[in-house]
Amino acid sequence: MAWRKPNRKGERGQVVVEYTLLLVVGVMVAFIITTALVSRDENSPGLLINKWLKIIRVIGADAADYPG
């Protein structure tokens, strides 16, 4: 019985495919999270934009500007 070397070419190809798929999934997840946080849609703004607008409104409604 002759000793045979394992076929490493197929394994390298599989590793490249797996890393590529992980990269694609990572980019998709980052895109979804970014869209949810900083969406500038007027009907449904992202979380950060919504909080920022509330802060601006509180600062703009400062009662110190209207004494009395």
Sequence and secondary structure as in RCSB ss.txt:
>XXXX:A:sequence
MAWRKPNRKGERGQVVVEYTLLLVVGVMVAFIITTALVSRDENSPGLLINKWLKIIRVIGADAADYPG
>XXXX:A:secstr
       HHHHHHHHHHHHHHHHHHHHHHHHHHHHHHH   SSS  HHHHHHHHHHHHHHT GGGS  
